[in-house]
Amino acid sequence: MKKIFYWSPHISKVATIKNVINSAFSLKKFYKEKIDVSILDVIGEWSSYKDEFELKKINYLKVSGFEISKLIPVSGYLISRIIYFIVLLTKTFKLKKLIDKERPNYLIIHLITIVPLLLLYLFSFDTKFILRISGLPKLTFFRTFFWKKISNKIYMVTCPSEQTKKDLMKSNIFSEEKLRVIYDPILEVKEIQRKLNSKIEKNLLNNKKYFLNIGRLTKQKNQVLLIDVFSKLVKNNNNLCLYIAGDGEKKKLLKKMILDRQLQNHVFLLGYCENVFPLIKNSSVVISTSLWEDPGAAMIESAYCNKLVISSNCRNGPEEFLKYGECGYLFRNNDATDLQNKINDFLNENENSKFKKAVISKKNSKMYSLFRHYQKLNKILV
């Protein structure tokens, strides 16, 4: 029986959480033989998901030592780096002890990768270490040097897009045969259908059609650009509305922008929404203004729900998914004028053309299903 561990300690709500659970679940659901799949709880970060693990028959395995679950989510760069350093100091040899005891066949590494990779550098294991890349990592001098040092000991490196794989190949850190593209396991079809039929969490504004942005209110997601552009659009179209679903450190700034530009009747901050699917279903179009991004769950889920996406052309995801504009609308990254032009293109394009784009986009989204993820992952678990 294969035994697989997932290492993904986190200190805030990130998309990786869902991807890790779905990846583990895909193995339990589709693997034809008996398989033991465990998610390692490093600092108490997974404790609130124990009921879901039990339902999906995923093991919850604690790495002994301190916990900070009551502090999660953690905000602030300095505090997060202090916690990462504490994890490095206190959990590295705890993880080694666990691996030596449990002897998993594979350890799939997502976040705070320095801990398992340092162990791999220092020791030899029968366990095969698989590094999961999200987007294109910042290739600092230390990271590049360290990864090159251990590249021969890493069993496989998986990438979320073809572009990420190409960028890593250019860096000459890993050999091409170690790089595999495995799309994130975003779509759980039955669960999506259930959520689509749920009542909408937020009251819609007089049933008006609205644009929708989904994501944490951060510098990366760049809602500042979106509100700036929207303030110009409503001057010529007073019926336009924008809903932003998410929470984060830029909330006060965005609220101030809305007030300063007198957009209270046009732009609405909905806060964090547990179920965004009714919002997607009733929207006109979904807009992503991210400065950097994998294709992203919101983009994939929107496409699956037959909604077109307007996105920045940031690398390693959106361009590839939207086929460079064939099945969506791409604007130059962080370019307000081009975003405004692409929104106008959407508003002026005929419905037949939009429908054709939506069909292609939905077809692309199915590459991100749990089953497709399992098929790709299973090929390297041999």
C-alpha positions as CSV (number, residue, x, y, z in Angstrom):
1,M,0.0,0.0,0.0
2,K,1.4,3.4,-1.0
3,K,1.8,6.0,1.8
4,I,1.8,9.7,0.8
5,F,2.4,12.7,3.0
6,Y,1.5,16.3,2.1
7,W,3.6,19.1,3.7
8,S,1.9,22.5,3.5
9,P,2.1,24.6,6.6
10,H,0.4,27.9,6.2
11,I,-0.4,31.0,8.4
12,S,-3.1,32.6,6.3
13,K,-6.0,31.7,4.1
14,V,-4.4,30.9,0.7
15,A,-5.6,29.0,-2.4
16,T,-3.0,26.3,-1.7
17,I,-5.2,25.1,1.2
18,K,-8.0,24.0,-1.1
19,N,-5.5,22.6,-3.6
20,V,-3.8,20.4,-1.1
21,I,-7.1,19.0,0.2
22,N,-8.4,18.4,-3.3
23,S,-5.1,16.8,-4.4
24,A,-5.2,14.4,-1.4
25,F,-8.9,13.7,-1.9
26,S,-8.3,12.9,-5.6
27,L,-5.9,10.2,-4.7
28,K,-8.3,8.7,-2.2
29,K,-11.2,8.9,-4.6
30,F,-9.7,7.6,-7.8
31,Y,-6.7,5.4,-6.8
32,K,-7.6,1.9,-7.7
33,E,-5.6,0.2,-4.9
34,K,-5.4,0.9,-1.2
35,I,-3.6,4.1,-0.5
36,D,-2.8,5.9,2.8
37,V,-2.9,9.7,2.3
38,S,-2.0,12.1,5.2
39,I,-1.8,15.9,5.5
40,L,0.8,16.9,8.1
41,D,-0.4,19.4,10.7
42,V,2.8,21.4,11.5
43,I,1.6,24.3,13.7
44,G,-2.1,23.5,14.2
45,E,-2.9,25.1,10.8
46,W,-5.0,22.1,9.7
47,S,-7.0,21.6,12.9
48,S,-10.1,23.3,11.7
49,Y,-10.3,21.0,8.7
50,K,-10.4,17.7,10.7
51,D,-14.1,17.1,10.0
52,E,-13.5,17.6,6.2
53,F,-10.5,15.2,6.4
54,E,-12.7,12.6,8.1
55,L,-15.4,12.9,5.5
56,K,-12.9,12.6,2.6
57,K,-10.9,9.8,4.4
58,I,-7.7,11.9,4.5
59,N,-5.5,11.2,7.5
60,Y,-4.6,14.1,9.9
61,L,-1.1,13.6,11.2
62,K,0.5,16.0,13.7
63,V,4.1,17.0,13.7
64,S,4.9,17.2,17.4
65,G,5.8,20.6,18.9
66,F,4.4,24.0,19.3
67,E,1.2,25.2,17.7
68,I,-0.1,28.7,16.7
69,S,-3.5,27.7,15.4
70,K,-5.2,30.3,17.6
71,L,-3.2,33.0,15.9
72,I,-4.1,32.0,12.4
73,P,-4.5,34.0,10.1
74,V,-1.3,35.8,10.7
75,S,-0.8,39.2,9.0
76,G,2.3,41.3,8.5
77,Y,5.6,40.4,6.7
78,L,7.8,40.6,9.8
79,I,5.6,38.3,11.9
80,S,5.2,35.8,9.1
81,R,9.0,35.6,8.7
82,I,9.5,35.1,12.4
83,I,7.0,32.2,12.4
84,Y,8.8,30.7,9.3
85,F,12.1,30.9,11.2
86,I,10.6,29.2,14.3
87,V,9.1,26.4,12.1
88,L,12.6,25.9,10.6
89,L,14.2,25.7,14.1
90,T,11.7,23.6,15.8
91,K,10.1,21.4,13.2
92,T,13.0,20.3,10.9
93,F,14.1,17.3,13.0
94,K,10.6,16.6,14.2
95,L,9.8,16.0,10.5
96,K,12.8,13.8,10.1
97,K,11.7,11.7,13.1
98,L,8.2,11.3,11.6
99,I,9.5,10.3,8.2
100,D,11.9,7.8,9.8
101,K,9.1,6.3,11.8
102,E,6.3,6.3,9.2
103,R,8.4,5.7,6.1
104,P,6.1,7.3,3.5
105,N,6.7,6.5,-0.2
106,Y,6.3,10.2,-1.1
107,L,6.4,13.6,0.5
108,I,4.7,16.3,-1.5
109,I,6.0,19.7,-0.5
110,H,3.9,22.8,-1.0
111,L,4.8,25.7,1.5
112,I,7.7,26.6,3.8
113,T,9.7,24.3,1.6
114,I,13.0,25.0,3.3
115,V,12.3,22.6,6.1
116,P,11.9,19.3,4.1
117,L,14.4,20.4,1.5
118,L,17.0,21.1,4.2
119,L,16.5,17.5,5.5
120,L,16.9,16.2,2.0
121,Y,20.2,18.1,1.7
122,L,21.5,16.7,5.0
123,F,20.2,13.1,4.9
124,S,19.3,10.3,2.6
125,F,15.7,8.9,2.6
126,D,13.9,6.1,0.9
127,T,11.0,8.6,0.7
128,K,10.8,10.4,-2.6
129,F,10.5,14.2,-2.2
130,I,8.2,16.0,-4.7
131,L,8.4,19.8,-4.8
132,R,5.2,21.5,-5.9
133,I,5.8,24.9,-7.4
134,S,3.0,27.6,-7.3
135,G,3.5,30.2,-10.0
136,L,7.1,31.2,-10.6
137,P,9.0,31.5,-7.3
138,K,11.4,34.4,-6.7
139,L,14.7,32.9,-7.7
140,T,16.9,34.7,-5.2
141,F,20.6,33.9,-5.0
142,F,20.1,31.7,-1.9
143,R,17.1,29.8,-3.3
144,T,18.8,29.2,-6.7
145,F,22.1,28.1,-5.1
146,F,20.3,25.8,-2.6
147,W,17.9,24.2,-5.2
148,K,20.8,23.5,-7.5
149,K,22.6,21.8,-4.6
150,I,19.8,19.4,-4.0
151,S,18.3,19.1,-7.5
152,N,19.6,15.6,-8.0
153,K,18.1,14.4,-4.7
154,I,14.6,15.8,-5.5
155,Y,12.5,13.1,-7.2
156,M,10.2,15.4,-9.2
157,V,9.2,19.1,-9.5
158,T,5.6,19.8,-10.5
159,C,4.5,23.1,-12.1
160,P,0.9,24.6,-12.3
161,S,1.4,25.7,-16.0
162,E,3.5,25.2,-19.1
163,Q,4.8,28.7,-18.8
164,T,6.1,28.0,-15.2
165,K,7.9,24.9,-16.5
166,K,9.5,26.9,-19.4
167,D,10.7,29.6,-17.0
168,L,12.2,27.0,-14.6
169,M,13.9,25.2,-17.6
170,K,15.6,28.6,-18.5
171,S,16.9,28.9,-15.0
172,N,18.8,25.6,-15.4
173,I,18.2,24.6,-11.8
174,F,16.4,21.3,-12.5
175,S,16.8,18.9,-15.4
176,E,13.9,18.8,-17.9
177,E,13.0,15.2,-17.0
178,K,12.4,16.2,-13.4
179,L,9.8,18.9,-14.4
180,R,6.2,18.0,-14.8
181,V,3.1,20.1,-15.5
182,I,0.2,19.2,-13.1
183,Y,-2.7,21.6,-13.1
184,D,-4.2,22.5,-9.7
185,P,-7.2,20.4,-8.6
186,I,-9.7,23.2,-8.5
187,L,-13.0,21.7,-9.8
188,E,-15.0,19.3,-7.8
189,V,-18.0,19.1,-10.0
190,K,-20.6,17.8,-7.7
191,E,-19.7,20.3,-5.0
192,I,-19.9,23.1,-7.5
193,Q,-23.4,22.1,-8.6
194,R,-24.5,22.1,-5.0
195,K,-23.0,25.5,-4.3
196,L,-24.5,27.0,-7.5
197,N,-28.0,26.1,-6.3
198,S,-27.4,27.6,-2.8
199,K,-28.9,31.0,-1.9
200,I,-26.7,33.9,-2.6
201,E,-24.9,35.1,0.5
202,K,-25.1,38.8,-0.3
203,N,-28.1,40.7,-1.4
204,L,-27.8,41.8,-5.1
205,L,-28.3,45.5,-5.8
206,N,-31.8,45.7,-7.3
207,N,-31.0,42.7,-9.5
208,K,-28.6,44.8,-11.6
209,K,-26.0,43.1,-13.7
210,Y,-22.6,43.6,-12.1
211,F,-18.9,42.9,-12.7
212,L,-17.2,40.7,-10.2
213,N,-13.8,40.5,-8.7
214,I,-12.8,37.7,-6.4
215,G,-9.7,37.7,-4.3
216,R,-7.9,38.8,-1.2
217,L,-7.6,42.6,-0.9
218,T,-3.8,42.8,-1.4
219,K,-1.2,44.4,-3.5
220,Q,-1.0,41.3,-5.6
221,K,-4.7,41.3,-6.5
222,N,-4.4,45.0,-7.4
223,Q,-8.1,46.0,-6.8
224,V,-6.8,49.6,-6.6
225,L,-6.4,49.5,-10.4
226,L,-9.9,48.1,-10.9
227,I,-11.6,50.8,-8.8
228,D,-9.6,53.5,-10.5
229,V,-10.7,52.3,-13.9
230,F,-14.3,51.7,-12.7
231,S,-14.5,55.4,-11.6
232,K,-14.0,56.4,-15.2
233,L,-16.3,53.8,-16.7
234,V,-19.4,54.9,-14.7
235,K,-19.2,58.4,-16.0
236,N,-20.5,57.1,-19.3
237,N,-22.5,54.2,-18.0
238,N,-24.3,54.9,-14.7
239,N,-25.8,51.4,-14.5
240,L,-22.5,49.6,-14.1
241,C,-21.8,48.0,-10.7
242,L,-18.8,46.2,-9.4
243,Y,-18.8,43.6,-6.6
244,I,-15.5,42.7,-4.9
245,A,-15.6,39.5,-2.8
246,G,-12.6,39.2,-0.5
247,D,-10.9,40.6,2.6
248,G,-7.4,41.7,3.3
249,E,-5.0,44.4,4.4
250,K,-6.0,46.9,1.6
251,K,-9.6,47.1,2.7
252,K,-9.3,50.5,4.4
253,L,-7.5,51.9,1.3
254,L,-10.2,50.6,-1.1
255,K,-13.0,52.0,1.1
256,K,-11.3,55.4,1.0
257,M,-11.0,55.2,-2.8
258,I,-14.7,54.4,-3.1
259,L,-15.7,57.3,-0.9
260,D,-13.3,59.8,-2.4
261,R,-14.5,59.0,-5.9
262,Q,-18.2,58.9,-4.9
263,L,-18.7,55.3,-6.0
264,Q,-20.9,54.2,-3.1
265,N,-23.7,53.3,-5.5
266,H,-21.4,51.5,-7.9
267,V,-18.6,49.6,-6.1
268,F,-19.3,47.2,-3.2
269,L,-16.9,45.4,-0.9
270,L,-18.6,42.2,0.1
271,G,-15.9,40.9,2.4
272,Y,-15.0,37.2,2.5
273,C,-17.6,34.9,0.9
274,E,-17.6,31.2,1.7
275,N,-19.6,30.4,-1.4
276,V,-18.8,32.6,-4.4
277,F,-20.7,30.5,-7.0
278,P,-24.0,32.3,-6.8
279,L,-22.1,35.5,-7.2
280,I,-20.3,34.1,-10.3
281,K,-23.6,32.8,-11.7
282,N,-25.4,36.2,-11.6
283,S,-22.4,38.3,-12.8
284,S,-21.9,39.7,-16.2
285,V,-18.1,39.1,-16.3
286,V,-15.3,38.3,-13.9
287,I,-12.3,40.5,-13.7
288,S,-8.8,39.7,-12.4
289,T,-6.3,42.5,-12.1
290,S,-3.6,40.5,-10.4
291,L,0.0,41.6,-10.8
292,W,1.1,38.0,-10.7
293,E,-1.0,34.8,-10.6
294,D,-1.4,31.2,-11.5
295,P,-4.6,30.9,-13.5
296,G,-6.3,31.0,-10.0
297,A,-9.3,29.3,-8.7
298,A,-11.7,32.2,-9.3
299,M,-10.7,32.3,-13.0
300,I,-11.1,28.5,-13.5
301,E,-14.4,28.3,-11.5
302,S,-15.8,31.3,-13.5
303,A,-15.0,29.7,-16.8
304,Y,-16.6,26.4,-15.7
305,C,-19.7,28.4,-14.8
306,N,-19.8,29.8,-18.4
307,K,-18.6,33.2,-17.4
308,L,-16.0,35.1,-19.5
309,V,-12.9,36.5,-17.7
310,I,-11.1,39.8,-18.2
311,S,-7.6,39.3,-16.8
312,S,-4.2,41.0,-16.7
313,N,-1.6,39.2,-18.9
314,C,0.7,38.5,-15.9
315,R,2.8,35.4,-16.6
316,N,2.5,31.8,-15.5
317,G,-1.2,31.3,-15.8
318,P,-3.9,33.7,-17.2
319,E,-2.3,34.1,-20.7
320,E,-2.0,30.4,-21.1
321,F,-5.5,29.6,-19.7
322,L,-7.2,32.3,-21.9
323,K,-5.2,31.2,-24.9
324,Y,-3.7,34.6,-25.3
325,G,-7.1,36.2,-25.7
326,E,-8.9,33.6,-27.8
327,C,-11.3,32.7,-25.1
328,G,-11.2,35.8,-22.8
329,Y,-9.9,39.3,-22.6
330,L,-6.3,40.1,-21.7
331,F,-5.0,43.6,-20.8
332,R,-1.5,44.7,-20.2
333,N,-0.5,44.1,-16.7
334,N,-1.2,47.1,-14.4
335,D,-2.2,49.2,-17.4
336,A,-5.4,51.2,-16.6
337,T,-6.0,52.4,-20.1
338,D,-5.8,48.9,-21.6
339,L,-8.0,47.5,-18.9
340,Q,-10.7,50.1,-19.7
341,N,-10.4,49.3,-23.4
342,K,-10.8,45.6,-22.7
343,I,-13.9,46.2,-20.6
344,N,-15.4,48.3,-23.4
345,D,-14.5,45.5,-25.8
346,F,-16.5,43.2,-23.7
347,L,-19.5,45.5,-23.4
348,N,-19.5,46.1,-27.2
349,E,-18.9,42.5,-28.4
350,N,-21.9,40.6,-29.8
351,E,-23.4,37.8,-27.8
352,N,-22.6,35.1,-30.4
353,S,-18.9,35.9,-30.2
354,K,-19.0,35.9,-26.4
355,F,-20.7,32.6,-26.4
356,K,-18.0,31.0,-28.6
357,K,-15.3,32.3,-26.2
358,A,-17.2,31.0,-23.2
359,V,-17.4,27.5,-24.8
360,I,-13.7,27.3,-25.3
361,S,-13.0,28.7,-21.8
362,K,-15.2,26.1,-20.2
363,K,-13.5,23.3,-22.1
364,N,-10.1,24.6,-20.8
365,S,-11.4,24.7,-17.2
366,K,-12.0,21.0,-17.2
367,M,-8.2,20.4,-17.2
368,Y,-8.4,21.6,-13.6
369,S,-10.8,18.9,-12.4
370,L,-9.9,16.5,-9.6
371,F,-9.8,13.6,-12.0
372,R,-7.5,15.2,-14.4
373,H,-5.2,16.2,-11.6
374,Y,-5.2,12.6,-10.3
375,Q,-4.3,11.3,-13.7
376,K,-1.3,13.5,-14.0
377,L,-0.1,12.9,-10.4
378,N,-0.6,9.2,-10.6
379,K,1.8,9.0,-13.5
380,I,4.7,10.1,-11.3
381,L,3.7,8.0,-8.2
382,V,5.2,4.8,-9.6
